[in-house]
Amino acid sequence: MSDSTDKTKEDMDITKVFSPGEHELFLGKNREESASRLNRHYQDIIGRQAVSWEQVYRLKKVLGSGGQGRVFLSEREGAFQVSFDLALKFYRPDGYDDVEMYRREMSRLAAVAMQVSKIQQDHILDVYNVIEYEGILVLACEWIDGIDMRRLLSPTVLESIRHKVKPDRWDYINDVVITDAGFQSRMMPSVAMGIFRECLAGLSALHREGVIHADMKPANVMVKQTGNSKIIDLGSSFSINAPPERPTWTWRYAPVEVLRGATHTPLSDLASLGYVLLELLSGKVPFVGVTDRNELIRLKTATWERIPEILPKDLARNSTIVEMLTKMIAPDPADRFDSLEDADLSDVGAAEIVRQLVKVDMDTVATNEIRVLMQELQAAQGGPEAA
């Protein structure tokens, strides 16, 4: 075999490793020289103080749109024709008085996002980066393969599963996991407490970092295909030391003090999560159709004393569940738990309720129950759910 033939074969091997054009930088007279050049280049790269390259994101489909912007399922291109799925949120500038106000608020949100990125807690959305693209803030974050709690509670989801499972499995789902409550579905106590405790853990981690979520609601809790839950949507979040110029939150789940004009605190997040738990357990959407602020304050001030009326009868008889919910949504923050950890670990906290469920043989592994349910939902809808 001639030398020219050997070199052609070596060139082909090297081309497999580098993108078109890049490999020529390191081709030598033979394989050993090429490898030596590449190694010297590697040593040069790792000795630098900074590196940069062009990054391409392909916007595959819209995951959601709202008052703050639009979220896309995106694909980040990598080397060797591989790609990585993630979510990109583009923050809309309308609604701000001027460009400077938008930039100030985006600067604040970027700082909060980087605070959250350091937490690395299993039940909080993973944040990768913040990017300014042609004057618009873009949040690069984890894409969660799952469904938000608002959609999971919708009656159409449960109905779609009913047509795909056997009668005995359908009975089990209704007894142990989730069942119809009329307007929407409700979670069974053990499964609801599993989701709730994961949310408590996520919020607690945020609070330890000095971040308030400020918009806890079912739509901001994602249930993954694994059965675990994650808190999402940091658009209303803020550092305790830097409240937003233009606070945003959802009236239906906001506590009384926020409706009266106070800034969100950790105990405000606790109250909002309390409304979410009450909805999970009862299947009743709170304060539907109420748009007047004063009327909403009046109703929320009375709700904490009406919890037994709202809960299903079997749960209304459980004094621990009633007291825990009371100490979460009390209109006066002084009457609430001292912290989210207290809501989990006190004598009337979530951990105590789980112990009681174990004693009466009503406990279950919530993540596994939801994982199986998600598989059934995926099969019923003919493909993976994504949000």
Stockholm file with secondary structure:
# STOCKHOLM 1.0

chainA/1-387         MSDSTDKTKEDMDITKVFSPGEHELFLGKNREESASRLNRHYQDIIGRQAVSWEQVYRLKKVLGSGGQGRVFLSEREGAFQVSFDLALKFYRPDGYDDVEMYRREMSRLAAVAMQVSKIQQDHILDVYNVIEYEGILVLACEWIDGIDMRRLLSPTVLESIRHKVKPDRWDYINDVVITDAGFQSRMMPSVAMGIFRECLAGLSALHREGVIHADMKPANVMVKQTGNSKIIDLGSSFSINAPPERPTWTWRYAPVEVLRGATHTPLSDLASLGYVLLELLSGKVPFVGVTDRNELIRLKTATWERIPEILPKDLARNSTIVEMLTKMIAPDPADRFDSLEDADLSDVGAAEIVRQLVKVDMDTVATNEIRVLMQELQAAQGGPEAA
#=GR chainA/1-387 SS CCHHHHHHHHHHHHHTTSCTTTGGGGCCSSHHHHHHHHHHHHHHHHTSSCCCCCCCEEEEEEEEECSSEEEEEEEEECGGGCEEEEEEEEECCTTSSSHHHHHHHHHHHHHHHHHHHTTCCTTBCCEEEEEEETTEEEEEECCCCEEEHHHHTSHHHHHHHHTTSCHHHHHHIIIIIEEECSSSEEECHHHHHHHHHHHHHHHHHHHHTTEECCCCCGGGEEEETTSCEEECCCTTCEETTBCCSSCCCCGGGCCHHHHTTCCCCHHHHHHHHHHHHHHHHHCCCTTTTCCCHHHHHHHHHHHTTCHHHHSCHHHHTCHHHHHHHHHHHCSSGGGSCSSHHHHHHSTTSHHHHHHHHHHTTCCCCHHHHHHHHHHHHHHHTTSCCCC
#=GC SS_cons         CCHHHHHHHHHHHHHTTSCTTTGGGGCCSSHHHHHHHHHHHHHHHHTSSCCCCCCCEEEEEEEEECSSEEEEEEEEECGGGCEEEEEEEEECCTTSSSHHHHHHHHHHHHHHHHHHHTTCCTTBCCEEEEEEETTEEEEEECCCCEEEHHHHTSHHHHHHHHTTSCHHHHHHIIIIIEEECSSSEEECHHHHHHHHHHHHHHHHHHHHTTEECCCCCGGGEEEETTSCEEECCCTTCEETTBCCSSCCCCGGGCCHHHHTTCCCCHHHHHHHHHHHHHHHHHCCCTTTTCCCHHHHHHHHHHHTTCHHHHSCHHHHTCHHHHHHHHHHHCSSGGGSCSSHHHHHHSTTSHHHHHHHHHHTTCCCCHHHHHHHHHHHHHHHTTSCCCC
//
